[in-house]
Amino acid sequence: MRIVAAIAGILLLIAVLWDTFETIVMPKTVSRKLRLTALYYKFAWRFWAGTVRHMRDTPRRIAVLGAFGPLSLLLLMAMWATLLVVAFALIHFGLGSLDGTNHLGFGSDLYFSGTTFFTLGIGDVTPVYGLGRFLTVLEAGSGFGFLAVIVSYFPVLYQAFSRRENLIVLLDSKAGSDPSAGELLRRHAAAHAMPQLIQLLKEWEVWSAQQLETFLSYPVMAFYRSQHDDQSWLCALTAIMDTCALISGGIEGDPDWEDELVFQAQATFAMARHVVVDLAYLLNIGPTKNPKKRSSPEAWENMLKVLEEAGLKLDPNGKPIVREHLELYEPYVVSLARDLFFVLPSWAPMAGALDNWQTTAWDSREHF
């Protein structure tokens, strides 16, 4: 019995420590599906999503969705710590570390393991053998190191979150608070600032590369939501890919900046699609076959008319190219939006829609 407990404790200890190392320390995607963290998030998100689907109150629903990312991370740390305490307790029990003291069964081993792992040092229960004492020192060191790694892990995540949100917020004045490709192109065309759009797409290419690295290292960031309800990383990234798809179809009139803009749009599109495809794979969210169109033919024609009025006329012969681009990313963003409860952008904003900077919390009856 004791030998089995010791072996089980050693195996559990190795499994938890390795899972912690892969999740926090190793900056590389782990494709192996049978992992503690992968199983934890699979069932935790399934439970959370099932709860959210039965909620009708929109503000409360958004608040619950926003809480999942940080809360799931805290619970993951608690799960790791609990399993490590249990693992060391099983090893202490198997070695008989507390025999001859106030040993009242496995409960005493569990209590001793907990006080040692969290370095409380109460001293009311102590090991009596050399191997047990060595294991106690090892556990105390493991607990101290575990807590140190956890404490340093959170700032890294929130720095990554801050970097992600900066460019999304900056998109507010360029493409609207609920960003859309039509509005992004309209505002630049109306201001005769199409060459400046090249720089914006460059910034989004770099942003996409950063997010690809972040998601590959810390997939939990996909569950962290923006501060504003009408903004999200997926919505903004989809609007950028929509813009790149429209630009790739060509511009009538052959302006001087067209070739450079098309080149940059294709580069940004490639990196942005890389992000959504890899993240969908990491989260085990398959592409949607024949996704529903996000815009009616009337809305599409209206967007083209608005762009033409702003001085930008898209090449009508480029529509097949636009359609080819859509087929490359829409199946993935539709699936991600469905499973993560995001709302994808339309091709053009609603008439009369205001940007976030044009409103304040005081305009709402429930601003607190």
Secondary structure by P-SEA (a helix, b strand, c coil): caaaaaaaaaaaaaaaaaaaaacccccccccccccaaaaaaaaaaaaaaaaaaacccaaaaaaaaaaaaaaaaaaaaaaaaaaaaaaaaaaaaaaccccccccccaaaaaaaaaaaaacccccccccccaaaaaaaaaaaaaaaaaaaaaaaaaaaaaaaaaaaaaaaaaacccccccccaaaaaaaaaaaccaaaaaaaaaaaaaaaaaaaaaaaacccccccccccccccaaaaaaaaaaaaaaaaacccccccaaaaaaaaaaaaaaaaaaaaaaaaaaacbbbbccccccccaaaaaaaaaaaaaacccccccaaaaaaaaaaacaaaaaaaaaaabbbbbccccccccccccccccccccccc
